[in-house]
Amino acid sequence: MDPSKPAEHSLQAIAKERSEQKTLPYTWKQTLEDISVTIAFANFTKPKELSIKITNSRLCVENLTTKTLIVDDDLFTKIDEFESTWSVVDQRELEITLVKIKEEWWPHVVKSAPKIDVRRIGPQNSSLNDLDGETRAMVEKMMMEQREQKIADATGNR
């Protein structure tokens, strides 16, 4: 790797990561709280045609009609299996929500899958309404002080 070309290396790494993710039999996205896995079906598929097993450490999805094992592997880390859910949407895709026990970014859903670079994940947008009262008051005070400072700087008052 040529250290004089970090941007080029980064673009190559991103392209490689995207290419690897496209090989998966599912797409996925995540928040700090959960993982959403989507499996698209080529043909209309009813829930009774699927075998879906979600445990605290493993995910198994099989199409019983085609006898196709779609996913059967250990999860990156443990989940809350009782809060995790799945549903078939319009008989065209399976949506699985895995609820994380620990709020952290996962590099992959299952251990055999290629990893993503979690360092590139930006912070989640949040609302002041998400904060507890004391923290919200402190953040609002800091925001007000910043606004006042910007006004003072713009008008030349210090």
LODO-528167 format. One line per 4 residues: their letters; for each residue x, y, z of N, C-alpha, C, O. Coordinates in Angstrom, 1 decimal. Layout:
N
A = X Y Z X Y Z X Y Z X Y Z  ...
This chain:
158
MDPS = 0.8 -1.2 0.0 0.0 0.0 0.0 0.9 1.2 0.0 1.8 1.3 0.8  0.6 2.2 -0.9 1.3 3.4 -1.0 0.7 4.4 -0.1 -0.4 4.9 -0.3  1.4 4.8 1.0 0.9 5.8 2.0 0.6 7.2 1.3 -0.1 8.0 1.9  1.2 7.4 0.2 1.0 8.7 -0.4 -0.4 8.8 -1.2 -0.8 9.8 -1.7
KPAE = -1.1 7.6 -1.2 -2.4 7.5 -1.9 -3.4 7.0 -1.0 -4.1 6.0 -1.3  -3.7 7.6 0.2 -4.6 7.0 1.1 -6.1 7.0 0.6 -6.9 6.1 0.8  -6.4 8.1 -0.2 -7.8 8.2 -0.7 -8.0 7.1 -1.7 -9.1 6.5 -1.7  -7.0 6.8 -2.6 -7.2 5.8 -3.6 -7.4 4.4 -2.9 -8.2 3.6 -3.3
HSLQ = -6.6 4.2 -1.9 -6.7 2.9 -1.1 -8.1 2.8 -0.5 -8.7 1.8 -0.5  -8.5 3.9 0.1 -9.8 3.9 0.7 -10.9 3.6 -0.3 -11.9 2.9 0.0  -10.9 4.2 -1.5 -11.9 4.0 -2.5 -11.8 2.5 -2.9 -12.9 1.9 -3.2  -10.6 2.0 -3.0 -10.5 0.6 -3.4 -11.1 -0.3 -2.3 -11.8 -1.3 -2.6
AIAK = -10.8 0.0 -1.1 -11.4 -0.8 0.0 -12.9 -0.7 0.1 -13.6 -1.7 0.3  -13.4 0.5 -0.2 -14.9 0.6 -0.2 -15.5 -0.2 -1.4 -16.5 -0.9 -1.2  -14.9 -0.1 -2.5 -15.4 -0.9 -3.7 -15.3 -2.4 -3.4 -16.2 -3.1 -3.7  -14.2 -2.9 -2.8 -14.1 -4.3 -2.5 -15.2 -4.7 -1.5 -15.8 -5.7 -1.6
ERSE = -15.4 -3.9 -0.5 -16.4 -4.2 0.6 -17.8 -4.3 -0.1 -18.5 -5.2 0.2  -18.1 -3.3 -0.9 -19.4 -3.3 -1.6 -19.6 -4.6 -2.5 -20.6 -5.2 -2.5  -18.5 -4.9 -3.2 -18.5 -6.1 -4.0 -18.8 -7.4 -3.2 -19.6 -8.2 -3.6  -18.1 -7.5 -2.1 -18.3 -8.6 -1.2 -19.7 -8.7 -0.6 -20.3 -9.8 -0.5
QKTL = -20.2 -7.5 -0.2 -21.6 -7.5 0.3 -22.6 -7.9 -0.7 -23.6 -8.5 -0.3  -22.4 -7.6 -2.0 -23.3 -8.0 -3.0 -23.4 -9.5 -3.2 -24.4 -10.0 -3.8  -22.4 -10.2 -2.7 -22.4 -11.7 -2.9 -23.3 -12.4 -1.9 -23.6 -13.6 -2.0  -23.7 -11.7 -0.8 -24.5 -12.2 0.2 -25.9 -12.6 -0.3 -26.4 -11.9 -1.2
PYTW = -26.6 -13.5 0.3 -27.9 -13.9 -0.1 -29.0 -12.9 0.6 -30.2 -13.2 0.5  -28.5 -11.9 1.1 -29.4 -10.9 1.8 -28.7 -9.5 1.8 -27.5 -9.4 1.5  -29.5 -8.5 2.1 -29.0 -7.2 2.3 -29.2 -6.9 3.8 -30.1 -7.5 4.4  -28.4 -5.9 4.3 -28.6 -5.6 5.7 -28.2 -4.2 6.0 -27.4 -3.6 5.3
KQTL = -28.8 -3.7 7.1 -28.4 -2.4 7.6 -28.6 -2.5 9.1 -29.1 -3.4 9.6  -28.0 -1.5 9.8 -28.0 -1.5 11.2 -28.1 -0.1 11.8 -27.8 0.9 11.3  -28.6 -0.2 13.1 -28.5 1.0 14.0 -27.8 0.4 15.2 -27.4 -0.7 15.2  -27.5 1.2 16.2 -26.9 0.7 17.4 -27.7 -0.3 18.1 -27.2 -1.1 18.9
EDIS = -29.1 -0.2 17.9 -30.0 -1.0 18.6 -30.4 -2.3 17.9 -30.6 -3.3 18.6  -30.3 -2.3 16.6 -30.8 -3.5 15.9 -30.1 -3.7 14.5 -29.5 -2.8 13.9  -30.3 -4.9 13.9 -29.9 -5.2 12.6 -31.1 -5.6 11.8 -32.0 -6.3 12.3  -31.2 -5.1 10.6 -32.3 -5.4 9.7 -31.8 -6.2 8.5 -30.9 -5.7 7.8
VTIA = -32.3 -7.4 8.3 -31.8 -8.3 7.3 -33.0 -8.5 6.3 -34.1 -8.8 6.7  -32.7 -8.3 5.0 -33.8 -8.5 4.0 -33.3 -9.5 3.0 -32.2 -9.4 2.4  -34.2 -10.5 2.8 -33.9 -11.6 1.8 -35.0 -11.5 0.8 -36.2 -11.7 1.0  -34.6 -11.2 -0.5 -35.5 -11.1 -1.6 -35.7 -12.5 -2.2 -34.8 -13.3 -2.3
FANF = -37.0 -12.7 -2.6 -37.3 -14.0 -3.2 -37.6 -13.8 -4.7 -38.1 -12.8 -5.1  -37.1 -14.8 -5.5 -37.3 -14.7 -7.0 -38.8 -15.0 -7.3 -39.4 -14.5 -8.2  -39.4 -15.9 -6.5 -40.8 -16.3 -6.7 -41.6 -15.9 -5.4 -41.1 -15.7 -4.4  -42.9 -15.8 -5.6 -43.8 -15.6 -4.5 -43.5 -16.6 -3.4 -43.5 -17.8 -3.7
TKPK = -43.4 -16.2 -2.2 -43.1 -17.2 -1.1 -43.9 -16.8 0.1 -44.0 -15.7 0.5  -44.6 -17.9 0.6 -45.5 -17.7 1.8 -44.7 -18.1 3.0 -43.7 -18.8 3.0  -45.0 -17.5 4.2 -44.3 -17.8 5.4 -44.2 -19.3 5.7 -43.2 -19.8 6.2  -45.3 -20.1 5.4 -45.3 -21.5 5.7 -44.3 -22.3 4.9 -44.0 -23.4 5.1
ELSI = -43.7 -21.6 3.8 -42.7 -22.2 3.0 -41.3 -22.0 3.5 -40.3 -22.5 2.9  -41.2 -21.3 4.6 -39.9 -21.0 5.2 -39.7 -21.6 6.6 -40.7 -21.8 7.3  -38.5 -22.0 6.9 -38.1 -22.4 8.2 -37.2 -21.3 8.7 -36.1 -21.1 8.2  -37.6 -20.6 9.8 -36.7 -19.5 10.3 -36.5 -19.7 11.8 -37.4 -19.8 12.6
KITN = -35.2 -19.8 12.1 -34.9 -20.1 13.5 -33.9 -18.9 13.9 -32.8 -18.8 13.4  -34.3 -18.2 15.0 -33.5 -17.1 15.5 -33.3 -17.5 17.0 -34.2 -17.5 17.8  -32.0 -17.7 17.3 -31.6 -17.9 18.7 -30.8 -16.8 19.1 -30.5 -15.9 18.3  -30.3 -16.8 20.4 -29.5 -15.7 20.8 -28.2 -15.6 20.2 -27.5 -14.5 20.3
SRLC = -27.8 -16.6 19.5 -26.4 -16.6 18.8 -26.4 -17.1 17.4 -25.3 -17.2 16.8  -27.6 -17.5 16.9 -27.5 -18.1 15.5 -28.8 -17.7 14.7 -29.9 -17.4 15.3  -28.6 -17.6 13.4 -29.7 -17.4 12.5 -29.7 -18.5 11.4 -28.7 -18.8 10.8  -30.9 -19.0 11.2 -31.1 -20.1 10.2 -32.3 -19.8 9.4 -33.4 -19.7 10.0
VENL = -32.2 -19.7 8.1 -33.3 -19.4 7.2 -33.2 -20.4 6.1 -32.2 -20.5 5.4  -34.3 -21.2 5.9 -34.4 -22.2 4.8 -35.7 -22.1 4.1 -36.7 -21.9 4.7  -35.6 -22.2 2.8 -36.8 -22.2 1.9 -37.1 -23.7 1.8 -36.4 -24.5 1.2  -38.2 -24.1 2.4 -38.6 -25.5 2.4 -39.1 -26.0 1.1 -38.9 -27.2 0.8
TTKT = -39.7 -25.1 0.3 -40.2 -25.5 -1.0 -39.0 -25.9 -2.0 -39.1 -26.9 -2.6  -38.0 -25.0 -2.0 -36.9 -25.2 -2.9 -35.7 -26.0 -2.2 -34.7 -26.3 -2.8  -35.9 -26.3 -0.9 -34.9 -27.0 -0.1 -33.6 -26.2 -0.2 -32.5 -26.8 -0.3  -33.7 -24.9 -0.1 -32.5 -24.0 -0.2 -32.2 -23.5 1.2 -33.0 -22.8 1.8
LIVD = -31.0 -23.7 1.7 -30.5 -23.1 2.9 -30.0 -21.8 2.6 -28.9 -21.7 1.9  -30.6 -20.7 3.1 -30.2 -19.4 2.7 -29.2 -18.8 3.7 -28.1 -18.3 3.2  -29.4 -19.0 4.9 -28.4 -18.6 6.0 -28.5 -19.6 7.1 -29.6 -20.1 7.5  -27.3 -20.0 7.6 -27.2 -20.9 8.7 -25.9 -20.7 9.3 -24.9 -21.4 9.0
DDLF = -25.8 -19.8 10.3 -24.5 -19.4 10.8 -24.7 -18.8 12.2 -25.7 -18.3 12.6  -23.5 -18.7 12.9 -23.5 -18.0 14.2 -23.5 -16.5 13.9 -22.9 -16.0 12.9  -24.3 -15.8 14.7 -24.3 -14.3 14.6 -23.0 -13.7 15.1 -22.2 -14.3 15.8  -22.7 -12.5 14.7 -21.5 -11.8 15.1 -21.4 -11.8 16.7 -20.3 -12.0 17.2
TKID = -22.5 -11.5 17.3 -22.5 -11.5 18.8 -24.0 -11.8 19.2 -24.9 -11.8 18.4  -24.2 -12.0 20.5 -25.5 -12.4 21.0 -26.6 -11.3 20.8 -26.3 -10.1 20.9  -27.8 -11.7 20.6 -28.9 -10.8 20.4 -30.0 -11.2 21.4 -29.9 -12.2 22.1  -31.1 -10.4 21.5 -32.2 -10.7 22.3 -33.2 -11.4 21.4 -34.0 -10.8 20.6
EFES = -33.2 -12.7 21.5 -34.0 -13.5 20.6 -35.5 -13.3 20.8 -36.3 -13.6 19.8  -35.9 -13.0 22.0 -37.3 -12.8 22.3 -37.9 -11.5 21.7 -39.1 -11.4 21.5  -37.0 -10.5 21.5 -37.5 -9.2 20.9 -37.3 -9.2 19.4 -37.8 -8.3 18.7  -36.5 -10.1 18.9 -36.2 -10.2 17.4 -37.4 -10.8 16.7 -38.1 -11.6 17.2
TWSV = -37.6 -10.3 15.5 -38.8 -10.6 14.7 -38.5 -10.9 13.3 -37.4 -10.6 12.8  -39.5 -11.5 12.6 -39.4 -11.6 11.1 -40.8 -11.5 10.5 -41.8 -11.8 11.2  -40.9 -11.1 9.3 -42.1 -11.1 8.5 -41.9 -11.2 7.0 -40.8 -10.8 6.5  -42.8 -11.8 6.3 -42.8 -11.9 4.9 -43.6 -10.7 4.3 -44.7 -10.5 4.7
VDQR = -43.0 -9.9 3.5 -43.6 -8.7 2.9 -44.0 -9.0 1.5 -43.2 -9.3 0.6  -45.3 -8.9 1.2 -45.9 -9.1 -0.2 -45.4 -10.4 -0.8 -45.3 -10.4 -2.1  -45.1 -11.4 -0.1 -44.6 -12.7 -0.6 -43.4 -12.5 -1.5 -43.1 -13.4 -2.2  -42.7 -11.4 -1.3 -41.5 -11.1 -2.2 -40.2 -11.0 -1.4 -39.1 -11.2 -2.0
ELEI = -40.3 -10.7 -0.1 -39.1 -10.6 0.7 -39.4 -10.9 2.2 -40.5 -10.7 2.7  -38.3 -11.4 2.8 -38.3 -11.7 4.2 -37.6 -10.6 4.9 -36.4 -10.3 4.6  -38.2 -10.0 5.9 -37.5 -9.0 6.7 -37.3 -9.5 8.1 -38.3 -9.9 8.8  -36.1 -9.5 8.6 -35.7 -10.0 9.9 -35.1 -8.8 10.7 -34.3 -8.1 10.2
TLVK = -35.6 -8.6 11.9 -35.0 -7.6 12.8 -34.4 -8.3 14.0 -35.1 -9.0 14.7  -33.1 -8.2 14.1 -32.4 -8.8 15.2 -32.1 -7.7 16.2 -31.4 -6.7 15.9  -32.5 -7.8 17.4 -32.4 -6.8 18.4 -31.1 -7.1 19.2 -30.9 -8.1 19.8  -30.2 -6.1 19.1 -28.9 -6.2 19.8 -29.0 -6.1 21.3 -29.9 -5.4 21.8
IKEE = -28.2 -6.9 22.0 -28.1 -6.8 23.5 -27.2 -5.6 23.8 -27.5 -4.9 24.8  -26.1 -5.6 23.1 -25.1 -4.5 23.4 -25.1 -3.5 22.2 -25.1 -3.9 21.1  -25.2 -2.2 22.5 -25.3 -1.2 21.5 -23.8 -1.0 20.9 -23.0 -0.4 21.5  -23.6 -1.6 19.7 -22.4 -1.5 19.1 -22.6 -1.8 17.6 -23.6 -2.3 17.2
WWPH = -21.6 -1.3 16.8 -21.7 -1.6 15.3 -21.1 -2.9 15.0 -20.1 -3.3 15.5  -21.9 -3.7 14.2 -21.4 -5.0 13.8 -20.7 -4.9 12.5 -21.1 -4.2 11.6  -19.6 -5.6 12.3 -18.9 -5.7 11.1 -19.5 -6.6 10.1 -19.3 -6.5 8.9  -20.3 -7.5 10.5 -21.1 -8.5 9.7 -22.2 -9.1 10.5 -22.2 -9.0 11.8
VVKS = -23.2 -9.7 9.8 -24.3 -10.3 10.5 -23.9 -11.6 11.1 -24.1 -11.9 12.3  -23.4 -12.5 10.2 -23.0 -13.8 10.6 -21.5 -13.9 10.4 -20.9 -13.3 9.6  -20.9 -14.8 11.2 -19.5 -14.9 11.3 -18.8 -15.3 9.9 -17.6 -14.9 9.7  -19.5 -16.0 9.1 -18.8 -16.4 7.8 -18.9 -15.3 6.7 -18.2 -15.5 5.7
APKI = -19.7 -14.3 7.0 -19.8 -13.2 6.0 -18.7 -12.3 6.0 -18.0 -12.1 7.0  -18.4 -11.7 4.8 -17.4 -10.6 4.8 -17.7 -9.5 5.7 -18.9 -9.1 5.9  -16.7 -8.8 6.2 -16.8 -7.7 7.1 -16.9 -6.4 6.4 -16.3 -6.2 5.3  -17.6 -5.4 7.1 -17.5 -4.1 6.7 -16.6 -3.3 7.7 -16.4 -3.8 8.8
DVRR = -16.1 -2.2 7.3 -15.3 -1.4 8.1 -16.2 -0.5 9.0 -16.7 0.5 8.5  -16.4 -0.8 10.2 -17.3 -0.1 11.1 -16.8 1.3 11.4 -17.5 2.1 11.9  -15.5 1.6 11.2 -15.0 2.9 11.5 -15.5 3.9 10.5 -15.5 5.1 10.8  -16.1 3.5 9.4 -16.7 4.5 8.4 -18.1 4.8 8.7 -18.7 5.6 8.0
IGPQ = -18.7 4.2 9.7 -20.1 4.4 10.0 -20.2 5.7 10.8 -19.5 5.9 11.8  -21.0 6.6 10.3 -21.1 7.9 10.9 -22.0 7.9 12.1 -22.8 6.9 12.3  -22.0 8.9 13.0 -22.9 8.9 14.1 -24.4 8.9 13.7 -24.7 9.5 12.7  -25.2 8.3 14.5 -26.7 8.3 14.2 -27.2 9.7 14.5 -26.8 10.4 15.4
NSSL = -28.2 10.1 13.6 -28.9 11.4 13.9 -29.8 11.1 15.1 -30.4 10.0 15.3  -29.8 12.1 16.0 -30.7 12.0 17.1 -31.4 13.3 17.4 -31.0 14.3 16.8  -32.4 13.2 18.1 -33.3 14.3 18.4 -33.1 14.7 19.9 -32.8 13.9 20.7  -33.3 16.0 20.2 -33.3 16.4 21.6 -34.3 15.6 22.4 -34.1 15.4 23.6
NDLD = -35.4 15.2 21.8 -36.4 14.5 22.4 -36.0 13.1 22.9 -36.6 12.5 23.8  -34.9 12.6 22.3 -34.3 11.3 22.7 -33.6 11.4 24.0 -33.3 10.3 24.6  -33.2 12.6 24.5 -32.4 12.7 25.6 -33.2 12.8 26.9 -34.4 13.3 26.9  -32.6 12.4 28.0 -33.3 12.6 29.3 -33.3 14.1 29.6 -32.5 14.9 29.1
GETR = -34.2 14.5 30.6 -34.4 15.9 30.9 -33.1 16.7 31.2 -32.9 17.8 30.7  -32.3 16.1 32.1 -31.1 16.8 32.5 -30.1 17.0 31.4 -29.5 18.1 31.2  -29.9 15.9 30.6 -29.0 16.0 29.4 -29.5 17.0 28.4 -28.8 17.8 27.8  -30.8 16.9 28.1 -31.4 17.8 27.2 -31.2 19.3 27.6 -30.9 20.1 26.7
AMVE = -31.4 19.6 28.9 -31.3 21.0 29.3 -29.8 21.4 29.1 -29.6 22.6 28.7  -28.9 20.5 29.4 -27.5 20.9 29.2 -27.1 21.1 27.8 -26.4 22.1 27.4  -27.6 20.3 26.9 -27.4 20.5 25.4 -28.0 21.7 24.9 -27.4 22.5 24.2  -29.3 22.0 25.3 -30.0 23.2 24.9 -29.2 24.5 25.4 -29.1 25.5 24.7
KMMM = -28.7 24.4 26.6 -27.9 25.6 27.1 -26.6 25.8 26.3 -26.3 26.9 25.9  -25.9 24.7 26.0 -24.7 24.8 25.1 -25.0 25.3 23.7 -24.3 26.1 23.2  -26.2 24.9 23.2 -26.6 25.4 21.8 -26.9 26.9 21.9 -26.5 27.6 21.0  -27.5 27.3 23.0 -27.9 28.7 23.1 -26.6 29.6 23.3 -26.5 30.6 22.7
EQRE = -25.6 29.0 24.0 -24.4 29.7 24.2 -23.6 29.8 22.9 -23.0 30.9 22.6  -23.6 28.8 22.1 -23.0 28.8 20.8 -23.6 29.8 19.9 -22.9 30.6 19.2  -25.0 29.9 19.9 -25.7 30.9 19.0 -25.3 32.3 19.5 -25.0 33.1 18.6  -25.3 32.5 20.8 -24.9 33.9 21.3 -23.5 34.2 20.9 -23.2 35.4 20.6
QKIA = -22.6 33.2 21.0 -21.2 33.5 20.6 -21.1 33.8 19.1 -20.3 34.7 18.7  -21.8 33.1 18.2 -21.8 33.4 16.8 -22.3 34.8 16.5 -21.8 35.5 15.7  -23.4 35.2 17.2 -23.9 36.6 17.1 -22.9 37.6 17.5 -22.7 38.6 16.8  -22.3 37.3 18.7 -21.3 38.3 19.2 -20.1 38.4 18.2 -19.6 39.5 18.0
DATG = -19.7 37.2 17.6 -18.6 37.3 16.7 -19.0 38.0 15.4 -18.1 38.7 14.8  -20.2 37.8 14.9 -20.7 38.5 13.7 -20.8 40.0 13.9 -20.6 40.7 12.9  -21.2 40.4 15.1 -21.4 41.8 15.3 -20.1 42.5 15.8 -20.1 43.7 16.0  -19.1 41.8 16.1 -17.9 42.3 16.6 -17.9 42.6 18.1 -17.0 43.1 18.7
NR = -19.0 42.2 18.8 -19.1 42.3 20.3 -18.5 41.1 20.9 -18.7 40.0 20.6  -17.6 41.4 21.9 -17.0 40.3 22.6 -17.1 40.4 24.1 -16.7 39.5 24.8
